[in-house]
Amino acid sequence: MKKIMLLLLLVVILSGCSIKDISKTDYKSIKAMVLSKKIKNFNTISKGYKYYAPRGIVIENSDEYNDTLRRNKMKYYLFVDIVSYYKKIKFEYKVQDKIYHSEKIGNNGYLYITKIKGKYFIEMMYNYSKVESYVEEENLDLAINDISVILASIKFNDLLLKKMYEEGGLNSKEEVFNILSPKEEENNILESIEEYDKYEKTTKPIDNDVIITTTTTQSVQ
């Protein structure tokens, strides 16, 4: 037993991860904890930015500035707005009292959670990027952890974006990224949920006993 505990401790030290028990931590604390850390790891590179997808998440589809990621039966849609980042556009979001949870994140982001059809539709915008997901209640904390890590880890390539802008590569994309705004209207949410309802892959059960948040400084090449 002592050997097992020592091995687990060694893994934690070498990986630089902090482990929290989900049963003792709610999604609000999880989000605040993750966003307060500087995540320097990355394992996914796209045009003009890179980010870290937590262990256990796979990328099912990547379409320039939209990625579809999956952890077992949970699906995450990531949207990155390089135009707004480059032009440093400011956004204003209102707290919505009628939904399950609504809050601003800093000066330029938000977390909206809408309870609908017995599950939770998550919209989180941070760092000029947004992730949407639709999860069961027992997976809400794990989903918020995953989403927070992804959004907190996004790092933009300023030199490449400057070159793209000078060559006209950003101007043509300006009309695309209204997707960062919260859906707010129930009809808009239901349209998105229809896509999640079509996702019926059978996978192994999610291990949601622990949350792992990355705090290492080593970059994945």
N, C-alpha and C positions, 0 to 999 in steps of 0.2 A: 504493500500500500504506500509506504514511504517513497519507494522508487517511482511509483506512478505520479505522486504529487510533485516530486522533484522534476520529473520529466515535463509535466504540464507547466510548472513554473519556468523552466528553461525555455519552453516554446514561447511563452508570453514575453519573456525578456528579449529573446532573439528577434521576435517578430515586431516588437514595439507596440503591441496592441493592449488596450485596456478592456477588460471584460466586465460587463454589468449584467446582473440578473434581471431579466425582463419583469419578473413578478414583483420586483421592488422598484421599478423605474417606469414612469409613464412616458408617452410620446412627447409631451411638452419638455420634460427634462432631457430626454434623449436628443431632441432637436437642438436645444440650447447647448448641450454638452458638445455635440459634434461640430456645430457651427463656430464654437469658440476656439476650436483647434486649428492649427495650420497643417493641412494635409498636403504633403509634398510628394507623395507617391503618385504615380500614374501608370496605367497599363493599357490605355486606349488612346490612340492618336487619330485625330481627324483633321480636316482642312481648316487650319487657323486656331485650333484649340486641342487640348488633351484633358483626360480626367482619369480617375481611379474608380473602377467597378469593384465593389467588395467581393471577397472570396465567396464562391458559390453562385455568383451571378454570371450568366452567359449572355452574349449579344446575339440575338436572333436575326436582326436586320439592321443595316446601317445605310442611310440614304443622305449623305452629305451632312446635313445639320439636324437630322432626326434619327435617333437610334431607338430600337426596340430591344429591351433587356428582359431577362426572365430569371427568377429564382423559383425553381420548382413550379408551383401553380400560380405564383404571383408574376404579374407582367407590369413592366414599367415603360412608359413612353417618355423619352427625353427629347426636348426641343432646345436648341441653342441659337440665340439671336446675336450673331457676330456684328450685324449692322448697328444695333442699338449700343452694343459694347463699344465699338470703335468711335461712334459719335457721342458717347457718354450721355445718351438720352435718359431723362429722369421719368419715373413712373409714379403715379399716385393710386393707391388702392384703399378702399374703404372697408372697415370692419363690418361684417354682415351678421347682424344679431339673429337672423332667422335660421341659420344653418348650424350644424353640430359644433363646429369650431372655426373661428376666423380670427386671424391676427396678422399684423404687419410684421415683416422681418426687416429691420433696419430701415433705410430710407427708400429702398428700391425692390422690396420683395414682399411675399405674403405666404401664408399657409391657410388654405381653405379645405375643410373636411365636411362633406355633405353625406348624411346618412340617408340612403335611398335603397329601396328594395331589399332591406335587411342587411346591407353591406355598406362599406364606406368608400366614397369617391374622394380621392386625394388630389389636390392641385397645390403644388409647392413651387414657387418662383423665387430664385435667389441667384445672384451672380450672372444676371442676364441669360438665365437658362431656366427651364421649367420641366418638372416631371409630373406626369399624371399616372394614377394607379387606382384600381378598384379591388378592395380586399375584404376578407372576412374580419370580424372583430378581433379574433385571436391572433391575427397577423398584423394588426394595425401598428403596434410598436416596432416590430421588425421592419415593416415597410418604411416607416418614418426614419428609422436608422439608416437603411439602405439609401433612401432618397437624399437624406441630409449629407451623407458621405459623398455621394456622386456630385451633388451641387456644390458642396464646399471645396471639392478637389479640382473643379474646372479651372484651368489656367489657359489664358489666351496668348497666342503668338503675335505680339504687337508688330514685329517687323514684317511678318507675312501679311497681316491684315492691312498694313500701310501700303505694301506693294499691290495687294489686290485692289485697294481703293483707288490708287493712282492709275491702275490699268482698267478701271471701270468694273471690276469684278464684284463689287459690293452693291453698287447702285441698282443693279437689276433685281436685287433680292429684297428691297426695302418694303414691298407690299406683302411679303410672305409671312411676317412674324407677328401678326395680331394674335397668334396662338398663345402668346405669353400672358395675355389678359385672362382673368378668371372667367369661367363660363357663366356663372351666376344664375342664368335662367335654367329651370329644371328641364326644359325641352332640349337645350344644348347638352346638358349632362347626360340625359337619356340617350342621345345620339352616340355619345362616346361609349356609354356603357354597353350598347349593342355590340360594339367591337370586342369588348371584354367577354361578353356572353358567348361569342363565337369560339372563344379560346377554350378548347376542351381536351387538351393533351393530358394524359395520365402520367403522373410523376410520383416520385417517392415523397412521403410526408415531410413537411418543413420542420426542421429542428429549430424551434423558437425558444429554447431554454436559455440561450445567452445572446447578448448583443456584442458584436466585436466592432470596435471603432478604431480605425487606423490612425496612428500618431507618429509613424516612422518618418525619417527624413531621407531614406534611401530611395532613389528613383529607379523604376523598372525600365530598363533600356529595351 
